[in-house]
Amino acid sequence: MAGRDDIYKQEGRRLPRRRKASSSQSDSRQNASGSNAGAQGFYGARERRSTIGDDLSGRGKGVSAQPAGRAPTPRRRRRSARSKGGNKWVLILLVAILVVYMGILGASLYRSFFGEEEEEPTPVLAEEEPEETPEAAPTDPVPDDPAEIAAQDAERTGEYIDAWRSALNAMYRAETTLARGGETERAMERLEEAIDEAPHVVDLQLALADMYVEQQRYAEARDLYVRVLQADPMREGVRLKWARTLHALRHHEAALQVALWILDDDGFLEEPNQIAAMAYLAMDRIEAAIPHLRRQVAVDRDNIVAQNNLAVAYSRLGEYGRAVTLFRDVLEADPGNAITYYNLAVCHAQQGDADEAVETLQDAAERFGLSFVRAWFRSEDFDPIRDSTVFQELESLNQLPGDNERAQR
């Protein structure tokens, strides 16, 4: 017994001291516990947390011993006052931020729908100086009185009529001068004086431009035709005259542009097609020239120049069969065309037909003389048949077999 009392005393010193219950309270507890007093162990009625549980580490769920016959009281976790205050201020800050954002958004929407947009000022460099605006030419003040307006209108109208009448008289005098003695220089001087007085009279400019063309002063004529077209772009015949002067100046690209402008209205006009074709040929654009040459031939079957040009274009493209047909048609219409004989002989030579080439050269020699045709033999165009027997025999002749008989006649 002494050993148990010692153990009890040691155990009691380890536990915190608690206030002693009154005798009435201890009696009631002992009566209430009854036979369960022995189950309270060494600690009596004092509650002690049990160390039995699923967590073997001792940190798991604890089981508290409750007095017998009393329902367990649920324990509440208490939040610290500091934690509650912190959450409150965070909520207030978020609400304040949301209110400010909504205010800014509302102001922006109001300004975009109802406010006036402010224009940003344009920056001006310090070195730049404002440009001086030229003073406008003084104009006559417009009178308010209808009578004065009518008088002013009458005065100006008289001035216009006098200037135009003088210009037209100058043109008539120039035409009369040309008709009488052909004094072109004098007539041109009169027209130039009239244009100085009335620079906007188109007929004066056209008359003077035509005289420039007769004198082969194509650049001056071109400038006058341009002035006329600036006043009236659809003036009949002026565009064609303009294209002629450009073609005469060998300004092929410019002449082509004017010719194509004319052909926009009628694609089968003969002369514009010719100018366009010549411009293409001069620029070595042969395939583009052929449609214009064919239109020329289709419009005028008797146009030997157009047929010859079309045959030359075919020969330059290597289409010698078509070229031969056209050259023969040209010779039938114009047997005295020496260059067509040459072109026809070259087409036969390029095809390797020595007999036909030599026959064509003999026909040309009979018409124009062997000495005239002999200069053609040195051309590289006859290299494909130069080694043939018939060509060498013709080249070795000093005269044709029938020259003596023709000379005696």
Summary of the structure (lengths in Angstrom):
residues: 409
radius of gyration: 61.0
end to end distance: 187.4
largest distance: 187.8
contacts: 961
relative contact order: 0.03
helix: 67%
strand: 1%
